[in-house]
Amino acid sequence: MQYFQQAAFVLIAAFAIWLFSKNILQIRRNILLGREEDLTDNPRARWKQVLLLAFGQKKMFRNPLVAVLHFVVYAGFIIINLEVMEIALDGILGTHRLFSNFMGGAYAVFINFFEILAVLVTAFCAIFLLRRNVVKVKRLAQAELNGWPKSDANYILITEIILMCLFLTMNAADRALQLQVPQYGHYKDVGAFLISGPLSESFKNLSPATLAGIERSCWWLHIIGIFAFLNYLPYSKHLHILFAFPNAYYARLFPKGEIKNMPRVQDEVKYMMQPELAPTGEQPVVKFGAKDVPDLSWKSLLDAYSCTECGRCTAACPANLTGKLLSPRKIMMATRDRAEEIGRNLNAGKEAGADGKSLLHDYITAEELRACTTCNACVEECPVSINPLDIIIELRRSLIMEESNAPAEWNAMFGNIENNFAPWKLSPDDRDKWATEMES
């Protein structure tokens, strides 16, 4: 029977890891649909960002209470994986509490810490559920979260609560069994733990076989639940649990508010000022801005997959606050949805743009793009260094420079810049007359 359980565990684990790897590789392919961009300079500054933003969650602490709640849940997820390592090794080797063999008295400290974390994670996930579904915090109750995004967040929180309860119940049943039969099968007495020890009192009237059945059931449900959670991540916004780290590392290091110029446009200005420098002959066609996902940088697509959908960007957006259609969070969600759609087309043997759709217009409207003031508030607020502004600017460039789709007021300004080198309808010769008049 024990060998059968080991074989079953190895098969389940191998399948879960294979499926997760397959889905992650597809997401990687979708991200690499984007244009190349070199973001490997200054590794020291990049690792600092990973430590401060991804591990330390520096930006979250602008709201200390929520930050502490989130940090504990995050720490619980990361640290309790050490206990999952023991469970996995027990499953492969057919042992029970393998780490207790060489940790001695430190093992109790090890598990006690995990049990305290499990209680805190359970409580804080319950608080997050209340914030989303009862208190209905404004940024967590906006229209773009209706349907699957709202359900997705609830599913993850409920799953985490269930996994923590299974962990504590497993330990409690294990302890009750130790008290009844110190050497039941391959079980060993490792002493009482801080939380599960008192809980074991509620199991004291059950038979050893029943207790072993409860412990094994919780063990299997816990580890299968973790494998299921792992394979749910690629379909969930909670993929940020993994992607926040590379996203922080590859964040652009140039000053916030600096917008990357298009070399071809810079050249046109230069040739306008110095016509003798203009190249002769037929020039290659250049595409301005981005109309669809493959026109964006791969970093913008990594941003989209790293989005936590927390809505801090939208809550800080002045356009959104004044009733405009723009929501930076929706920009990221739409970009990810379009990348996923293209990925499905590729899986079906179609080309990236074969469906006749594009990110611009089909997923994100001109009205949304025009509402952006490029104030950078969304970038400043994001906890994991996501930059919705880059996507907005690239789409808006395509809208204006490829489609000539701009309001009349903007076209008048563009005409003035082209003809007068300034937004105003004044010739360069007349622009400094006011200074001359002041002297007289």
C-alpha positions as CSV (number, residue, x, y, z in Angstrom):
1,M,0.0,0.0,0.0
2,Q,2.8,2.4,0.9
3,Y,4.6,1.8,-2.5
4,F,1.3,2.4,-4.3
5,Q,0.9,5.8,-2.5
6,Q,4.5,6.7,-3.4
7,A,3.9,5.9,-7.0
8,A,0.6,7.8,-7.1
9,F,2.3,10.8,-5.5
10,V,5.2,10.8,-8.0
11,L,2.8,10.5,-11.0
12,I,0.5,13.4,-9.7
13,A,3.5,15.6,-9.0
14,A,5.1,14.9,-12.4
15,F,1.9,15.6,-14.2
16,A,1.3,18.9,-12.2
17,I,4.9,20.1,-12.9
18,W,4.6,19.2,-16.6
19,L,1.3,21.0,-17.0
20,F,2.5,24.1,-15.2
21,S,5.7,24.2,-17.3
22,K,3.7,23.8,-20.5
23,N,1.5,26.8,-19.6
24,I,4.3,29.0,-18.4
25,L,6.2,28.3,-21.6
26,Q,3.2,29.4,-23.6
27,I,3.0,32.6,-21.5
28,R,6.7,33.2,-22.2
29,R,6.0,32.8,-25.9
30,N,3.2,35.3,-25.7
31,I,5.4,37.8,-23.9
32,L,8.2,37.4,-26.5
33,L,5.7,38.3,-29.2
34,G,6.6,41.8,-28.3
35,R,9.4,43.9,-29.7
36,E,13.0,43.5,-28.4
37,E,14.2,45.9,-25.8
38,D,17.4,45.6,-23.8
39,L,16.8,46.0,-20.1
40,T,19.9,44.4,-18.7
41,D,21.9,47.4,-17.8
42,N,22.9,48.3,-14.2
43,P,22.2,44.9,-12.5
44,R,23.0,46.3,-9.1
45,A,20.1,48.8,-9.3
46,R,17.9,46.1,-10.7
47,W,18.5,43.7,-7.9
48,K,17.9,46.5,-5.5
49,Q,14.4,47.0,-7.1
50,V,13.7,43.3,-6.7
51,L,14.6,43.4,-3.0
52,L,12.7,46.6,-2.2
53,L,9.6,46.3,-4.5
54,A,9.1,42.5,-5.0
55,F,10.4,41.0,-1.7
56,G,10.0,44.1,0.6
57,Q,6.8,45.4,-1.0
58,K,8.0,48.9,-0.4
59,K,5.2,50.7,-2.2
60,M,2.5,48.7,-0.3
61,F,3.5,50.4,2.9
62,R,2.0,53.7,1.9
63,N,-1.1,52.1,3.5
64,P,0.5,50.4,6.5
65,L,-2.5,48.4,7.7
66,V,-3.3,46.8,4.3
67,A,0.5,46.4,3.7
68,V,0.9,44.3,6.9
69,L,-2.1,42.1,6.0
70,H,-0.8,41.6,2.5
71,F,2.8,41.0,3.6
72,V,1.8,38.3,6.1
73,V,-0.2,36.5,3.4
74,Y,2.7,36.8,1.0
75,A,5.2,35.7,3.6
76,G,3.0,32.8,4.5
77,F,2.8,31.7,0.8
78,I,6.6,31.9,0.4
79,I,7.7,30.5,3.8
80,I,5.2,27.7,4.1
81,N,6.6,26.3,0.9
82,L,9.4,24.9,3.1
83,E,6.8,22.7,4.8
84,V,5.5,21.7,1.3
85,M,9.1,20.6,0.6
86,E,8.9,18.2,3.5
87,I,5.5,16.9,2.4
88,A,6.8,16.4,-1.1
89,L,9.8,14.5,0.1
90,D,7.7,12.4,2.4
91,G,5.4,11.6,-0.6
92,I,8.4,10.5,-2.7
93,L,10.3,8.5,0.0
94,G,7.3,7.1,1.9
95,T,8.5,8.7,5.1
96,H,6.6,10.8,7.8
97,R,7.9,14.1,9.0
98,L,11.3,13.6,7.4
99,F,12.9,16.8,8.6
100,S,12.3,15.8,12.3
101,N,15.0,13.2,11.8
102,F,17.9,15.7,11.6
103,M,16.3,18.9,13.1
104,G,15.8,17.6,16.6
105,G,14.2,20.1,18.9
106,A,14.3,22.8,16.2
107,Y,11.6,20.9,14.3
108,A,8.9,22.0,16.8
109,V,10.0,25.6,16.4
110,F,9.9,25.1,12.6
111,I,6.3,23.8,12.6
112,N,5.1,26.2,15.3
113,F,6.1,29.1,13.2
114,F,4.2,27.7,10.2
115,E,1.1,27.1,12.3
116,I,1.1,30.7,13.5
117,L,1.5,31.8,9.9
118,A,-1.3,29.5,8.8
119,V,-3.7,31.1,11.4
120,L,-2.7,34.6,10.4
121,V,-3.0,33.8,6.7
122,T,-6.5,32.3,7.3
123,A,-7.6,35.4,9.3
124,F,-6.2,37.9,6.8
125,C,-7.6,36.1,3.8
126,A,-11.0,36.3,5.5
127,I,-10.5,40.1,6.0
128,F,-9.6,40.4,2.3
129,L,-12.8,38.6,1.4
130,L,-14.8,41.0,3.5
131,R,-13.1,44.0,1.9
132,R,-14.0,42.8,-1.5
133,N,-17.5,41.4,-1.0
134,V,-19.0,43.2,2.0
135,V,-17.2,46.5,2.5
136,K,-16.7,46.7,-1.3
137,V,-13.7,49.0,-1.4
138,K,-14.2,51.3,-4.3
139,R,-11.1,50.3,-6.4
140,L,-12.0,46.6,-5.9
141,A,-15.6,47.1,-7.0
142,Q,-15.3,48.8,-10.4
143,A,-16.9,47.6,-13.6
144,E,-13.8,46.1,-15.2
145,L,-13.7,43.6,-12.3
146,N,-17.2,42.2,-12.9
147,G,-17.4,38.6,-13.7
148,W,-14.3,36.4,-13.9
149,P,-11.8,39.0,-12.3
150,K,-13.9,39.3,-9.2
151,S,-14.5,35.5,-8.9
152,D,-10.8,34.8,-9.6
153,A,-9.8,36.9,-6.5
154,N,-12.4,35.2,-4.3
155,Y,-11.4,31.7,-5.5
156,I,-7.7,32.3,-4.6
157,L,-8.6,33.7,-1.1
158,I,-10.9,30.8,-0.4
159,T,-8.4,28.2,-1.6
160,E,-5.7,29.7,0.7
161,I,-8.1,29.4,3.7
162,I,-8.9,25.8,2.8
163,L,-5.2,24.9,2.4
164,M,-4.3,26.4,5.8
165,C,-7.2,24.7,7.5
166,L,-6.1,21.3,6.0
167,F,-2.6,21.9,7.2
168,L,-3.8,22.5,10.8
169,T,-6.3,19.7,10.8
170,M,-3.6,17.3,9.5
171,N,-1.3,18.2,12.3
172,A,-4.1,18.0,14.9
173,A,-5.1,14.5,13.8
174,D,-1.5,13.5,13.7
175,R,-1.0,14.7,17.3
176,A,-4.2,12.9,18.5
177,L,-2.9,9.7,16.9
178,Q,0.5,10.1,18.6
179,L,-1.2,10.4,22.0
180,Q,-3.3,7.2,21.5
181,V,-0.6,5.0,19.8
182,P,2.9,6.4,20.1
183,Q,4.2,4.1,17.3
184,Y,1.2,3.7,14.9
185,G,2.6,2.5,11.6
186,H,5.4,4.8,10.4
187,Y,4.0,7.7,12.4
188,K,6.3,9.1,15.1
189,D,5.8,11.2,18.2
190,V,7.3,14.7,17.5
191,G,5.4,16.4,20.4
192,A,2.6,18.9,20.5
193,F,2.5,22.1,18.4
194,L,1.3,25.5,19.4
195,I,-2.0,25.5,17.4
196,S,-2.7,21.9,16.4
197,G,-1.9,20.6,19.9
198,P,-5.0,22.1,21.6
199,L,-7.0,21.3,18.4
200,S,-6.2,17.6,18.8
201,E,-8.4,17.5,21.9
202,S,-11.4,17.5,19.6
203,F,-10.2,14.3,18.0
204,K,-9.4,12.3,21.2
205,N,-12.5,10.1,21.0
206,L,-11.8,8.8,17.5
207,S,-10.1,5.5,16.8
208,P,-6.5,5.3,15.6
209,A,-7.6,4.1,12.2
210,T,-10.0,7.0,11.8
211,L,-7.3,9.5,12.9
212,A,-4.9,8.0,10.4
213,G,-7.6,8.3,7.8
214,I,-8.2,12.0,8.6
215,E,-4.5,12.8,8.7
216,R,-3.9,11.0,5.3
217,S,-6.9,12.6,3.7
218,C,-5.8,16.1,4.8
219,W,-2.3,15.3,3.6
220,W,-3.4,14.3,0.2
221,L,-6.0,17.1,-0.2
222,H,-3.3,19.6,1.0
223,I,-0.7,18.6,-1.5
224,I,-3.1,18.1,-4.4
225,G,-4.6,21.5,-3.6
226,I,-1.1,23.0,-3.9
227,F,-0.6,21.3,-7.2
228,A,-4.0,22.6,-8.4
229,F,-3.2,26.1,-7.1
230,L,0.1,26.0,-9.0
231,N,-1.7,25.1,-12.3
232,Y,-4.4,27.7,-11.7
233,L,-1.8,30.5,-11.5
234,P,-1.3,30.8,-15.3
235,Y,-5.0,31.5,-15.7
236,S,-5.2,33.9,-12.8
237,K,-4.1,37.5,-11.9
238,H,-2.3,35.8,-9.1
239,L,0.5,35.0,-11.5
240,H,2.0,38.1,-10.1
241,I,3.1,36.0,-7.2
242,L,5.8,34.7,-9.6
243,F,6.1,37.4,-12.2
244,A,6.5,40.4,-9.7
245,F,10.2,39.4,-9.3
246,P,11.3,39.5,-12.9
247,N,9.0,42.5,-13.6
248,A,10.8,44.4,-10.8
249,Y,14.2,43.4,-12.1
250,Y,13.4,44.5,-15.7
251,A,11.7,47.7,-14.8
252,R,13.0,50.7,-16.9
253,L,15.5,52.7,-14.9
254,F,15.3,56.0,-16.7
255,P,13.6,58.9,-14.8
256,K,9.9,58.7,-14.3
257,G,8.1,61.0,-16.7
258,E,10.8,60.6,-19.4
259,I,9.1,59.5,-22.6
260,K,11.2,57.6,-25.2
261,N,11.4,59.5,-28.4
262,M,11.0,57.8,-31.8
263,P,14.3,58.0,-33.7
264,R,12.5,58.4,-37.1
265,V,10.5,61.4,-35.8
266,Q,13.7,63.0,-34.4
267,D,15.3,62.5,-37.8
268,E,12.4,64.2,-39.5
269,V,12.8,67.2,-37.2
270,K,16.5,67.2,-37.9
271,Y,16.0,67.1,-41.6
272,M,13.4,69.9,-41.4
273,M,16.0,72.1,-39.7
274,Q,18.9,70.9,-41.9
275,P,17.5,69.7,-45.2
276,E,21.0,68.9,-46.5
277,L,21.2,66.0,-44.1
278,A,18.1,64.2,-45.5
279,P,18.9,60.9,-47.1
280,T,18.1,60.5,-50.8
281,G,16.4,57.6,-52.5
282,E,13.6,55.3,-51.3
283,Q,13.5,54.8,-47.5
284,P,12.1,51.8,-45.7
285,V,8.5,52.1,-44.4
286,V,8.5,52.7,-40.6
287,K,5.6,51.8,-38.3
288,F,4.8,54.5,-35.7
289,G,3.5,53.4,-32.3
290,A,1.7,50.1,-31.7
291,K,-1.6,48.9,-33.0
292,D,-1.5,45.3,-31.6
293,V,0.3,43.3,-29.0
294,P,3.3,42.3,-31.3
295,D,4.0,46.1,-31.8
296,L,4.6,46.6,-28.1
297,S,7.8,46.0,-26.2
298,W,8.1,42.5,-24.5
299,K,8.4,44.4,-21.2
300,S,4.9,45.9,-21.7
301,L,3.6,42.4,-22.2
302,L,5.4,41.2,-19.0
303,D,3.8,44.1,-17.3
304,A,0.4,42.9,-18.4
305,Y,1.0,39.4,-17.1
306,S,2.3,40.8,-13.8
307,C,-0.7,43.0,-13.1
308,T,-2.3,42.3,-9.7
309,E,-5.5,44.1,-10.7
310,C,-5.3,45.9,-7.3
311,G,-6.6,49.1,-9.0
312,R,-4.2,51.5,-7.2
313,C,-3.2,52.9,-10.6
314,T,-6.9,53.6,-11.5
315,A,-7.6,55.0,-8.1
316,A,-4.7,57.5,-8.6
317,C,-5.6,58.4,-12.2
318,P,-6.9,62.0,-12.5
319,A,-8.7,61.2,-15.8
320,N,-10.6,58.3,-14.1
321,L,-11.3,60.4,-11.0
322,T,-13.0,63.0,-13.1
323,G,-15.3,60.5,-14.8
324,K,-13.3,59.8,-18.0
325,L,-13.4,56.4,-19.5
326,L,-9.7,55.7,-18.9
327,S,-8.7,53.1,-16.4
328,P,-5.0,52.1,-16.4
329,R,-5.9,48.8,-14.8
330,K,-8.3,48.0,-17.6
331,I,-5.5,48.9,-20.1
332,M,-3.3,46.2,-18.5
333,M,-6.1,43.6,-18.4
334,A,-7.1,44.3,-22.0
335,T,-3.4,43.9,-23.1
336,R,-3.1,40.5,-21.3
337,D,-6.5,39.4,-22.8
338,R,-5.4,40.2,-26.3
339,A,-2.0,38.5,-25.8
340,E,-3.9,35.4,-24.6
341,E,-6.2,35.5,-27.6
342,I,-3.2,35.7,-30.0
343,G,-1.6,32.8,-28.1
344,R,-4.7,30.7,-28.6
345,N,-4.7,31.6,-32.3
346,L,-1.0,30.4,-32.5
347,N,-1.9,27.2,-30.7
348,A,-4.6,26.6,-33.4
349,G,-2.0,27.1,-36.2
350,K,-3.1,30.6,-37.1
351,E,-0.9,33.7,-37.5
352,A,-0.8,36.4,-34.8
353,G,-3.1,38.8,-36.6
354,A,-5.2,36.4,-38.6
355,D,-8.4,37.1,-36.6
356,G,-8.7,40.6,-38.0
357,K,-8.7,42.1,-34.5
358,S,-6.2,44.4,-32.8
359,L,-5.5,45.7,-29.3
360,L,-6.3,49.3,-30.5
361,H,-10.0,49.7,-31.1
362,D,-11.1,46.1,-30.4
363,Y,-9.8,46.1,-26.8
364,I,-8.9,49.7,-26.1
365,T,-10.8,52.6,-27.5
366,A,-9.5,56.0,-28.8
367,E,-11.6,57.7,-26.1
368,E,-9.6,55.9,-23.4
369,L,-6.3,56.8,-24.9
370,R,-7.2,60.5,-25.4
371,A,-8.2,60.9,-21.7
372,C,-4.7,60.2,-20.5
373,T,-2.7,63.2,-19.3
374,T,0.6,61.3,-19.1
375,C,0.9,62.5,-15.5
376,N,2.6,59.2,-14.5
377,A,0.4,58.7,-11.4
378,C,-0.4,55.1,-12.5
379,V,3.3,54.2,-12.8
380,E,4.1,55.8,-9.5
381,E,1.4,53.9,-7.6
382,C,2.0,50.4,-9.0
383,P,3.4,48.1,-6.3
384,V,5.3,45.9,-8.8
385,S,6.7,48.5,-11.3
386,I,4.0,48.1,-14.0
387,N,3.9,50.9,-16.6
388,P,0.5,51.3,-18.2
389,L,1.6,54.7,-19.7
390,D,4.0,53.0,-22.1
391,I,1.2,51.1,-23.7
392,I,-1.1,54.1,-23.8
393,I,1.6,56.3,-25.5
394,E,2.4,53.6,-28.1
395,L,-1.2,53.1,-29.0
396,R,-1.8,56.8,-29.1
397,R,1.1,57.2,-31.4
398,S,-0.4,54.7,-33.8
399,L,-3.8,56.3,-33.5
400,I,-2.4,59.7,-34.5
401,M,0.6,59.0,-36.7
402,E,-0.7,55.9,-38.6
403,E,-4.4,56.6,-38.7
404,S,-4.4,60.5,-38.5
405,N,-7.1,60.0,-35.9
406,A,-7.0,63.0,-33.6
407,P,-9.5,65.7,-32.4
408,A,-9.6,68.9,-34.4
409,E,-7.9,70.8,-31.5
410,W,-5.0,68.4,-31.5
411,N,-4.6,68.7,-35.3
412,A,-4.5,72.4,-35.0
413,M,-1.7,72.1,-32.4
414,F,0.2,69.6,-34.5
415,G,0.0,72.0,-37.5
416,N,1.3,74.8,-35.5
417,I,4.2,72.7,-34.2
418,E,5.0,71.6,-37.8
419,N,4.8,75.1,-39.2
420,N,5.7,77.4,-36.3
421,F,7.9,75.0,-34.1
422,A,5.5,75.7,-31.2
423,P,1.9,75.0,-30.2
424,W,0.8,78.5,-30.8
425,K,-0.3,80.1,-34.1
426,L,2.6,82.6,-34.1
427,S,5.5,82.6,-36.5
428,P,9.0,82.1,-35.0
429,D,9.8,85.7,-36.1
430,D,6.9,87.1,-34.2
431,R,7.3,85.0,-31.1
432,D,9.8,87.2,-29.3
433,K,8.2,90.5,-30.2
434,W,6.8,90.9,-26.7
435,A,10.3,91.1,-25.3
436,T,11.2,93.9,-27.7
437,E,8.0,95.7,-26.8
438,M,8.9,95.4,-23.1
439,E,12.3,97.1,-23.8
440,S,10.6,100.1,-25.5
